[in-house]
């Protein structure tokens, strides 16, 4: 049976892997990173990406 990972379950799993001495700021940072990874994966799956060449071209225009 395939396990479906909800955002809540992924957050709980990430928190469980942290040491007991972790502070709230570190927990929030880890959850922020996790959310950004999830968004990037979703964008990639939807084809909302740019090639490295496109990104470099944009950077040069700054």
Backbone bond lengths (Angstrom), bond angles and torsions (degrees), N, CA, C in turn:
res aa  C-N    CA-C-N  psi(-1)  N-CA   C-N-CA  omega(-1)  CA-C   N-CA-C  phi
1 X - - - 1.448 - - 1.527 109.14 -
2 X 1.316 117.31 130.46 1.457 122.08 -179.84 1.523 109.59 -80.51
3 X 1.327 116.32 131.98 1.448 121.06 179.75 1.522 108.97 -89.77
4 X 1.315 116.55 128.08 1.456 121.58 177.96 1.525 108.11 -91.17
5 X 1.328 115.85 126.64 1.455 120.64 -179.14 1.525 109.71 -96.14
6 X 1.305 116.60 114.01 1.453 121.34 174.62 1.520 108.50 -85.52
7 X 1.311 116.23 163.60 1.459 120.36 177.46 1.525 109.92 -58.53
8 X 1.322 116.65 -39.46 1.463 120.56 179.50 1.528 110.79 -63.14
9 X 1.315 117.02 -45.76 1.457 120.18 -178.46 1.525 111.18 -66.03
10 X 1.328 117.10 -39.82 1.462 120.30 177.53 1.527 110.92 -62.71
11 X 1.343 116.86 -39.89 1.461 120.79 178.30 1.528 110.42 -64.71
12 X 1.321 116.43 -45.20 1.462 120.36 179.38 1.526 111.13 -61.92
13 X 1.327 116.73 -42.40 1.469 120.74 178.40 1.532 110.86 -61.59
14 X 1.336 116.22 -43.56 1.470 120.43 -179.78 1.521 110.74 -63.42
15 X 1.315 116.94 -41.59 1.461 120.90 179.70 1.523 110.70 -67.01
16 X 1.317 117.27 -39.41 1.467 121.37 179.82 1.531 111.72 -61.18
17 X 1.328 117.23 -31.89 1.470 120.72 -178.77 1.526 113.05 -76.22
18 X 1.326 117.17 -13.48 1.463 120.97 -179.11 1.529 110.57 -79.84
19 X 1.330 116.82 152.71 1.471 119.36 178.12 1.538 110.57 -68.79
20 X 1.310 116.47 156.80 1.466 121.05 -179.44 1.529 112.29 -62.48
21 X 1.309 117.63 -23.21 1.465 121.43 -177.60 1.532 113.46 -83.21
22 X 1.316 118.19 1.42 1.463 121.60 -176.47 1.527 110.61 -64.10
23 X 1.336 116.05 144.72 1.464 119.03 177.68 1.533 110.59 -97.48
24 X 1.311 115.10 168.45 1.462 121.41 -175.96 1.529 111.79 -60.32
25 X 1.316 116.93 -37.84 1.466 120.88 -179.52 1.533 110.74 -60.65
26 X 1.321 117.22 -43.43 1.466 121.12 179.07 1.526 110.86 -66.30
27 X 1.323 117.09 -39.24 1.467 120.45 177.66 1.523 109.71 -60.98
28 X 1.320 116.77 -46.27 1.470 120.91 -179.18 1.528 110.67 -63.51
29 X 1.331 116.66 -40.42 1.463 120.48 178.55 1.526 110.28 -61.72
30 X 1.326 117.18 -46.44 1.467 121.03 -179.20 1.524 110.90 -61.78
31 X 1.326 117.34 -41.34 1.465 120.50 178.73 1.527 111.05 -66.73
32 X 1.324 116.63 -36.01 1.466 121.38 176.97 1.534 110.24 -62.84
33 X 1.316 116.32 -46.37 1.467 120.94 178.41 1.523 110.53 -62.16
34 X 1.316 116.89 -44.67 1.460 121.83 179.13 1.527 111.04 -58.33
35 X 1.318 117.24 -42.99 1.470 121.35 179.51 1.525 110.93 -65.33
36 X 1.327 117.11 -40.98 1.463 119.44 179.24 1.527 111.68 -66.04
37 X 1.309 117.41 -35.90 1.467 120.78 175.76 1.528 109.40 -64.67
38 X 1.332 116.58 -44.90 1.468 120.73 179.71 1.529 110.61 -59.93
39 X 1.320 117.02 -43.71 1.471 120.68 179.14 1.533 111.05 -63.97
40 X 1.316 116.59 -40.91 1.461 120.19 178.28 1.514 112.10 -63.58
41 X 1.325 116.71 -40.57 1.465 120.43 177.22 1.522 111.06 -64.63
42 X 1.327 115.92 -40.20 1.466 120.12 178.75 1.527 110.31 -65.53
43 X 1.323 117.23 -45.00 1.466 120.67 177.61 1.520 110.91 -59.21
44 X 1.313 117.03 -43.70 1.460 121.35 179.54 1.524 110.75 -61.73
45 X 1.321 116.48 -44.46 1.466 120.68 -179.92 1.522 111.37 -63.31
46 X 1.330 116.86 -29.52 1.464 121.63 -179.46 1.530 111.96 -91.99
47 X 1.327 117.00 3.37 1.463 120.79 178.66 1.516 113.74 75.89
48 X 1.306 117.65 17.44 1.465 121.95 -179.49 1.529 109.56 -91.60
49 X 1.318 115.69 66.43 1.456 120.67 -178.62 1.522 110.21 -131.98
50 X 1.324 115.36 166.87 1.453 122.36 174.44 1.520 107.75 -124.94
51 X 1.310 115.07 148.48 1.463 118.49 175.73 1.519 109.01 -74.58
52 X 1.324 115.95 162.68 1.464 120.78 177.89 1.529 110.42 -59.54
53 X 1.325 116.28 -37.15 1.458 120.28 179.13 1.528 111.33 -62.51
54 X 1.332 117.17 -41.33 1.466 121.11 178.81 1.528 111.16 -64.71
55 X 1.309 116.36 -40.42 1.464 120.53 179.45 1.526 110.02 -65.59
56 X 1.319 116.95 -45.15 1.469 119.99 178.76 1.520 111.41 -62.07
57 X 1.305 117.48 -39.02 1.463 121.50 177.89 1.527 109.73 -62.33
58 X 1.332 117.20 -43.92 1.462 121.01 177.92 1.522 111.05 -61.99
59 X 1.326 117.02 -42.97 1.462 121.05 -178.99 1.517 110.93 -62.62
60 X 1.315 116.10 -41.61 1.476 119.91 -179.66 1.526 111.80 -64.14
61 X 1.338 116.80 -26.61 1.472 119.51 -178.19 1.519 112.52 -80.96
62 X 1.315 118.57 -6.89 1.463 121.53 179.79 1.477 107.02 -72.02
